[in-house]
Amino acid sequence: MSIVYGLITGLVFGFVLQRGRVCFNSAFRDLRMMKDNFMFKVGLLAIAVQIIAFLAMAQFGLIQLNPKPLNLVGAIVGGYLFGLGMVLAGGCASGTTYRIAEGNTTSWLAGLVYGLFAWATSAGFLSPITKAVSGLSVKVASNSALYLGETTGPTLATVLNVSPWIAGLVFAGLIFAYLFGTKTTPRDTAAWGWVKTGLLIVPVAMFGFWSSTVSGRPYGLGITGGWSNLLSAVGTNTPINWEGAEILGIIIGAGITAAAYKEFKLRVPKNGKTFLYAVIGGALMGFGAVFAGGCNIGHFLTGIPQLALSSILASIFFVLGNWTMVRVLYGKM
Amino acid sequence: MELKPTKSLDERGEVCPVPDVDTKRALNKMNSGEILEVLIDYPLSKERIPSNSTRDGHEVLSVEETGTSEWRILIKVK
């Protein structure tokens, strides 16, 4: 049943990602390079609404909040390397995954290398590095029954010692103020507006967190673990779990959507150098994501809505890594 | 009326955000009134290039579908 749940989550997620062109690499990069905040606002809207949605779901016992422990080295180093990598690869974890289904050969390569390095970092030849820093992980006492376990990863709520509801409503309120109080870069050419895209991500995230929880994985949408799982399923005959099925679902869902809208095409860059970048980018993303305890989707769409400090920190470094590599590759615009 | 572009960029096959970057750079270097033709096959660029070019003050003359997921965009430099 967990495979079915994962697959359904992925199918719908793939549809939303493809139609909405949801890519956090673009979101961060365009903010700086193109002075374009369209995709950034999509992400933030999803986060703000999800803060409230997850609190409600936890209140009703459908899920338990489960923010990741804080590991400073992991979040900073892993986050930064991941940020560098996604620019080289031409897409973040979700962007690369859904574009595989559109026929982008660079995404095929980046995705595969991403998966291999994620697997290597969690269970393979790079895992000693991960184990070496795992001792630095910090958990705190849960200050609410909404959290899973007696101890949990630190969040804005636990460190300020306020109820998760108060912290959540305030934080969401601040995000809404930014979203609707500032100018949004227009993109009338897009099939979906930013509000629609951001809102459509929310039910996917909610169903994902619930169905993953009942499948034994008390967490929401993620990408990295799924790739590791798929590769270990191929390499060592490990059974496919919820997250692996989610990735398959994303690729299939995005593929059907792309085909339906006639956007599937085999795309090959003219310069071979681009493939080299895709490989290096994929490797940095695979290592960085595992080291940071999650990729942009895990942290952005599951961690930050739970106000996890680990996710906030990792995300800041995703952005810094992204902006650094944009400067290196594209110079001043 | 067939407009002859002053300059043509073939960005087909290129990864995100290369088509957008090359377009913006080309527009910055061209003279007012000249026409830039950009050939792309990336759906996101089909949305972003016209949007950002218009926002930068240029005039998007046309976005023509020339094949499956392939477009030809004509932009007049401001």
Interface residues (C-beta under 8 A of the other chain):
Chain A: R21 C23 N25 S26 R29 D30 M33 M34 D36 G90 G91 G95 E102 N104 T106 T185 P186 R187 D188 T189 A190 A191 K262 E263 F264 K265 R267 V268 P269 K270 T274 A278 Y330 M333
Chain B: R12 G13 E14 V15 C16 P17 D20 V21 K24 R25 D41 Y42 P43 L44 K46 E47 R48 P50 S51 N52 R55 V63 T68 S69 E70
